[in-house]
Amino acid sequence: MAIQPASNGLVTENAQQYYQGSQGFRAAAAGVNQKFITDFDTELILGDWNPVNLNYGLNNFKVYTSPSGIPGSWSEWVTSMSVGSDGRTVQLDAAPSANAYVVVQLTILTGGKYGNTEAEKAYGETVEDNYGSYQYTKLNDVINNFTVGYVGQGKLIPNAKRTDIIFHAKRAMQEFSYDTLKSIKSAELTVPASLTLVLPQDFVNYVKMSWIDPLGVKHPIYPTNNLTTSPFYTQTQDSAGIPTQDNFGNDVEGTSITQERWHKANQQFINGNFTNDFTNDMWAYNWDDLGNTIGSGYGQMYGLDPQYSQINGWFNMNEREGKISFSSNLVDKLIVLEYISDGLAYDLDSRVPKLAEEAMYAYILHALISTRINQPEYIVQRLRKEKSAKLRNAKIRLSNIKLDEIVQVMRGKSKWIKS
């Protein structure tokens, strides 16, 4: 019989595994400790097989069995089982019924189609986290590929410690995340009555802040800039203005009076968006209730800075408390915070877009050679130029510029503007 060659394809999951997160098996006729080897791209995590134990919530999959395999006959496997060190092998320590159907279901937002009750369904986000993963390469794979392709006898780097490669790979990941990789995250939050929100755990810098209206449309929120601030030090003072100390000689910190006043401020006094609640002489355009001008100061809102004449609201970063402070008109608003992380905070972050993989190799190669002694300067400079060129290529590839989208925007530029 002819031996079939191994597949060189990079897609290892079938459609059922990728879209539904499930893989089916058939149990043996008899016997305990039966093993089922999955081939998901995601490793299986088993905190505990018993639903009453706390670590059960750490599981990213469930196992279902059925004597017939027909809908409605599936039940969750809640008997002892284990997962192999490879993260793929599931071992059922008890014997299922002879020739039973077995399904391994990764957690999914819909809960899957095998559980008969809400408690039995596999709710979670493991399947969704895997969607679109083909466009990325794991950082660990980048390190392994670099070791194979660039380190060894007869190569530019005869030998290198794996720890050195890991260090420079992580540095590359961080540097690329700031201005090259698609590392912008977004968090949907609601502004509480305190008008402050804690920064996300992996926050490095903000990109954009917006509040969401009932139609789901974004409205940009602007930074306060010079409008207000959140003081870093807020020492309490005595009657002579001297900061006071506690019994250990440390300054006593109080709440920020500046922030309290900002949170209580009526934003209409700042943005000029006056309504009928104010007297006529305070209106921006001096209209009366009937729409008639009533003064000689029409349009003469002197002193109003255009950067502040907007009604979407403001935010500023409170570095002392690690929070974001909002203006009073944003209370209870739904907002979306877009921010930059460094690409190393979580496992899912440590993925390199395939369009930037070659630039990552060039960065690591230059970093390793440039930090070694007795390296010819012309080689260091050549690698530096290659690193810069490949990084520039990666930025162009990841810029995601589409001609059709540009054309769609420019169609509006052809309209006549009538006075």
QUIDANOR-V684754 format. One record per backbone hydrogen bond with DSSP energy under -0.5 kcal/mol. CO is the residue of the C=O (numbers start at 1). NH is the residue of the N-H. If there is no record, write none. Layout:
BEGIN
co | nh
CO | NH
CO | NH
END
This chain:
BEGIN
co | nh
2 | 4
10 | 12
14 | 18
15 | 19
15 | 20
16 | 20
16 | 21
16 | 22
17 | 21
21 | 106
23 | 104
25 | 102
28 | 99
34 | 92
36 | 38
36 | 90
45 | 47
45 | 60
49 | 51
50 | 53
53 | 56
54 | 57
55 | 58
56 | 59
60 | 107
62 | 105
63 | 77
64 | 103
65 | 75
66 | 101
70 | 73
75 | 65
76 | 78
80 | 93
80 | 94
82 | 91
84 | 87
87 | 44
88 | 38
89 | 84
89 | 91
90 | 36
90 | 92
91 | 82
91 | 93
92 | 33
92 | 34
94 | 96
97 | 100
100 | 27
101 | 66
102 | 25
103 | 64
103 | 105
104 | 23
104 | 106
105 | 62
107 | 127
108 | 111
108 | 124
111 | 122
117 | 121
121 | 123
122 | 108
125 | 129
126 | 130
127 | 130
127 | 131
128 | 131
130 | 133
132 | 135
133 | 136
135 | 354
137 | 352
138 | 142
139 | 143
140 | 144
141 | 145
142 | 146
143 | 147
144 | 148
145 | 149
146 | 150
146 | 151
147 | 151
150 | 157
152 | 155
156 | 158
157 | 152
161 | 165
162 | 166
163 | 167
164 | 168
165 | 169
166 | 170
167 | 171
168 | 172
169 | 173
170 | 174
171 | 175
172 | 176
173 | 177
174 | 178
175 | 178
175 | 179
176 | 180
176 | 181
181 | 183
183 | 341
185 | 339
187 | 189
187 | 337
189 | 335
191 | 332
192 | 195
195 | 326
197 | 324
200 | 203
205 | 340
208 | 338
209 | 221
210 | 336
211 | 219
212 | 334
213 | 216
217 | 213
219 | 211
221 | 209
222 | 315
224 | 227
229 | 231
234 | 254
236 | 244
238 | 241
242 | 238
244 | 252
246 | 249
250 | 246
251 | 253
252 | 236
255 | 257
256 | 260
257 | 261
258 | 262
259 | 263
260 | 264
261 | 265
262 | 265
262 | 328
265 | 267
266 | 269
267 | 270
267 | 271
268 | 272
272 | 274
275 | 278
279 | 282
280 | 283
286 | 294
288 | 291
292 | 288
297 | 300
299 | 301
300 | 302
301 | 304
303 | 305
305 | 308
305 | 309
306 | 309
308 | 310
313 | 222
314 | 327
315 | 224
316 | 318
316 | 325
317 | 319
318 | 322
318 | 323
322 | 199
323 | 318
324 | 197
325 | 316
327 | 330
328 | 331
330 | 333
333 | 191
333 | 335
334 | 212
335 | 189
336 | 210
336 | 338
337 | 187
337 | 339
338 | 207
338 | 208
339 | 185
340 | 204
340 | 205
346 | 349
346 | 350
349 | 351
350 | 139
351 | 353
352 | 137
353 | 356
354 | 357
356 | 360
357 | 361
358 | 362
359 | 363
360 | 364
361 | 365
362 | 366
363 | 367
364 | 368
365 | 369
366 | 370
367 | 371
369 | 372
372 | 375
376 | 379
376 | 380
377 | 381
378 | 382
379 | 383
380 | 384
381 | 385
382 | 386
383 | 387
384 | 388
385 | 389
386 | 390
387 | 391
388 | 392
389 | 393
390 | 394
391 | 395
392 | 396
393 | 397
394 | 398
395 | 399
396 | 399
397 | 400
402 | 406
403 | 407
404 | 408
405 | 409
406 | 410
407 | 411
409 | 412
410 | 413
411 | 414
412 | 415
416 | 418
END
